[in-house]
Structures are given as structure tokens and as C-alpha cells.
Amino acid sequence: MGIDIALLFAQHGFDVILWHKDSSATAHQRLIGKLDRYVAKEVFSAEISLVLRKAIGTTDDLVLAAAADLVVESVVEDYATKTALLCRVCGLMRTGSLLVTNTSSFSIDRLGEALRNKRNFAGLHFFNPATKMELIEIVAGKNTSAETIEQLRMLAVKLGKISVTVKDTPGFIVNRLLMTQINSAICLLDSGAASAEDIDLAMTAGLGHKKGPLALADFIGLDVVYSILTSIYKATNDSAYNPSGLLAKMISEQKLGRKSGAGFFIY
């Protein structure tokens, strides 16, 4: 997601620096790998790919955040990892610069508890792939200023996106609604009521969805789905978000969806 977000900003004329916790070389290799795949799939031309490569710098030095007008955090969905990084970055940034998290379900207020400038902190949730999906969720914490939200709305327009604004609520809008559907589909499969193919076909042919819930879970990553469900379940105590036992079993077998080559379907 971090690479796709970097590409999105570069496409729209922003100067971008991509940071990776391991090394600048790792960031560069992943960026080039993603661009090469996009060229192979004809998402970008070779010429556009070259322009984007030049527009995105890579680093492993967070000190460069001091010069940024906006920092987008998009690391693994783990509270400890995110909060530690956000605190480090916030301590480096200039007053007035915006710090946002691309979390898909974590509480903005909880992530921002230790930040010195909570008024300039918000959620900016992109959807995968960020270069293609139209929507951005702008998530306002209790301390997020109206000015910050307005700046993020204007930013969404500059990025060619549609934005919705939501208060800090578990799962925000999309995942709050989507995850019950995915979890229900997994439970339906586990009960033997229908095959994975027929469950997804019912939703695509019957409701006009572009992708069935099980194929979508594979695309997101079953480990990520489990993490989001668990986060919302802990926050709401709503049994609809209690992850299916089948989901946990598949993760234990390293069947994570597209990224592992197998999930509810084979890739």
C-alpha cells in the first residue's frame, strides 16, 4: 500500500520520498518491482514508469520528514509498530505539517494518544490499489482540527479521489460494513451451505458486486481480514465481527490469499 500511495501522489505532481524500515535499497527495489509489474500489465507505459521512478526518492532516514508538508504512515496493522513510528515522525515534523495514518480499522484517537500535535493528525484510508480505487476515507479524531479535515478534503480532490469523512469509529465506514459480509460468507462456506464459487457468484450475479466476498478476502489478504475483524470485534463486542474458525485455520496453514498463491481460491 505504501508504494501505491507514493505512486498516486507522484502521478499528481507531488514530490515524494518513500521510507522503508529496513533500508533505502529495499524501498527502491520494491518500488521498481511494482512499476515493472504495472508496465507488464499495461497499467503504466514504460515512459510513465520512468517519470514516476524519477519523481519518487527512497530513504531509511526519518529525519527527512522534517521537510515534509504531509507524512502518510502505512506500515503493518500493529498498534505498537504504528504508534512508535508515528511518535518518532511527529517529533521531527514542522508545526503546521499534516501527519496521517492509512490504518484500515485502528482508532485514530488511540494511535494519536502520545502525539504532541493531535490537531494535525487524522486518518487517511486509501483502498487497494490506491492508484485505481476512487475512494479515500478521511477519519477525524476527537482532537483533529476542522482545518486539517478541510485540507485533506482538498488533497483528495487534487489526487482525483472521492472522499468521505467519518468520526473515529471502529472500522470506519467501508470495513465496518464489508467485514460482516466477508465473515458471513466464510461462515456460510464453513457450514457447507454452498461452494466458494457459488457464494461469490451469488453476490456478483445477484447483487452486481464486481468481486465476490471470498475473492475479495483473498485479494485483501486473509491475515489482514482477520486483523481488521479482530480489531472491530474487540472495540464493539459485536459477534458479527468475531472471526470465523475457518479463517483462523486457513491462516495457520499459510493460506493467505493471492499473496501466498492460495486462499479460498487458487492463484
N, C-alpha and C positions, 0 to 999 in steps of 0.2 A: 504493500500500500504506500509506503514512504516514497518508493521510486516513482510510482504512478502519480502521486501528488506532486512530486518535483517536476515531472514531465508536463503535467497540467499547467502549472504556473509558468514554466518555460515557454510553453505553447502560446501563452497570452502575454508574453513580453516582459515577464519578471526576471530579475537576476536571482538565481537560485544556488544555494550551497547545500549539498546533501551530506549529512553527517551519519557515520556508522560507528557503533561502539567498538568494533574490532580494529578497523584501520581505514584509511582513505582509499587504499588499494581495493579493499573489499567493497566499499561503496561504488568505486569506479567499475569494478568487474560486474557487479550486479546491474548497474545502470546500462553498461554496454550489452550485457546478456539480454536484458529486457528489450532494448532497442532493436537488437538483431532479430529477436522473435517477432516483434511488431512489424519489422520490414518483411520478414518471411511470410507473415500473414496479410501483408499489404495494408496494415493499419496506417503506417507511415511510409513515405517514399524514402529511398536512400538519401536523397538530398535533404529532406526534412530531418531525418535521423541525425545527419551530420551537424545541422544547425542546432538541434537540441543538445547534442553532446557538448558543443562549444558553449552553450548557454548555462550549463549546469556544472558547477565546480564540486569537488568532493573533499572531505576533510575528516579527521578524527579529533580535531581541536575545537572544543565547545567555546573557546574564547571568541571565536568569530561571531557568536550570537550577539555580542555587544554592538555590532554594527547593523543588525537586522531590524527592520520595521515590523516583521512578523516572524514568529517561530511556530512551526507546526510539529507537535510531538506525535509520532506514530510508531512507537515501539510495541513490544509484545503486551497483550492484555493481562498484565500482572500489576496489582496495586503498588507493591514495593518498588518494582522496577520503574514504573511511571512516576511515582511521587519523588523518588530520588533524583531522577533526571530533570523533572520539572523544577525542583528546588535549585538544582545546580544552574540550570539555564536562567531562571528568574533572577538569580543573584548576579548574573552577568549583563542582563539586558538594560537598555536605557529606559528612563521614565517616559511613558507615552507609547512605547512599543507594545505590540499585542502578542500574547502567548496563548496558544490554543492547543487542545488535545483532540486527537482523532479517535478517542475511545468510542467503542460501539455500544457500551452499556454502563460503564462505571459512573458513579456520582461525581459531578463536576465540583460540588462543594467539598466532598471528601478528598478528591485529588488536590484541591487548592487550599486545603486547611493550613499548610505551612508556608504558603507563598506570601511574600511581603506586599505584593500589589495585586490583590484579588479583583480589583475593579477592571483590570485589563486582561483578565483570564476568563476563557469561555470554552465551550465545546464546539468543534467544527468537524462534524462527522461526514466524511466522504463515503461513497459507496463504490464497490469494486466492480469493474475497473474505474478508477477516478477520472481517467481521460475520456470515458464514454458515458457513464451514468449521469443523468441530468441533475439529480437531487443533492443538496447539502442540508444537513440538519444543523441549525445554529442553536446551541444549548446555553441558556442563561442560568448561571448560578445565582444564589441569593445576593452575592456581592458584586456581580458583574454589572458594570455601568451601562446605561442606555446608550451612551456614546459608543461604547465598544460594540454593542449589538448592531447599531446602525452602520458602523464601519465594516462589520462583517457582512451585512446585507449588501452593501455597495461592492464589497470584494466579490461576492458571489456573482453579481451582475457582470463584473469585469472578467470573471472566469467563464462566462457564458452558462451559468448554472441557475437552476431554480432553487430557492431557499425556503425553508420553513423554520419558524422559531418556536422553541418549546422550553418550558421551565425544566429544571433539573429533576426529572422523574425517571424511575428505573426503566431502562431500555429505550427511553425517549419515545418517538412515535413508531418508526418503522419496525424496529426489533421487538418492541412491546407487542405489536400485532402479529408480526411474522413468526416469532418463535413459538407461539402457541400452535400455529398451523403446522410448522415443521415437527414439533414434538408430537402433535396429534397424529400426523402422518406416520411417524416412526412407531408409535404405539399401535396404530391400525395394522401396519406391516407385521409387527411382533405378534399380534393376536391371530395372524393367519387369515384375516378377513379378505385380503387381496394381495396380488403381487406388487412389487415396487413399480413395475412398468404400468400396471393398470391404475394404481393410485395416482401416479403422475399424469397419466393420460386423462383421467377424470378431471383433474384440475386445469389442464391445458385446453382440452376439447370442451369441457363442460363449463368452465368459468373464464376461459380466454386468457389464462395466465401464460406468459411467454415460456416459463420454465416451471416444471412441477416442483413440489416442496422437497422431495428426496434428492432430485438432481441439483436443486439449489443448495441443499445442505452439503452435498459433495463439493460443489463449487466454492462455497464459503470455507469449508474445512470442518470435519466433524468435531475436532478438538476445539475449534473456535465456537461452534454452535453450542457445545457442552459448556464452555466457559460463560457464554452470554446467558444461557438458560439458568445456570447456577447462580450467576450474579443477580438476575431478576428474581429468582426464587427466594434467595436469601433476603432480598430487600422487601419483597411483597408477601412472602409466605403463601403464595397462591400456588396450589398443587398443579395448575395447568403448566407451570414452568419447571416442575420437578423433572429433571432429565430422565428419559426412558432408559430402562435397564439395557435394552438392545443397543442404544447409543454408547453407553459406557463399555459394553462388551466389545463393540467394534473398535473403539479407541484402544482398548487393551490389546487388541490383535493388530494394531497399527494400520487399520483400515480407516484412513482419514479423509478419503475422497479423492478428488483429482490429483492433489499434490503427492499422494502415495501410490497412485495407479489403481486404487480400488476403494470403493465405499459401498453405497447402495447399488452402484453400477460399476462396471469395469472400464478402465480407460487405458 
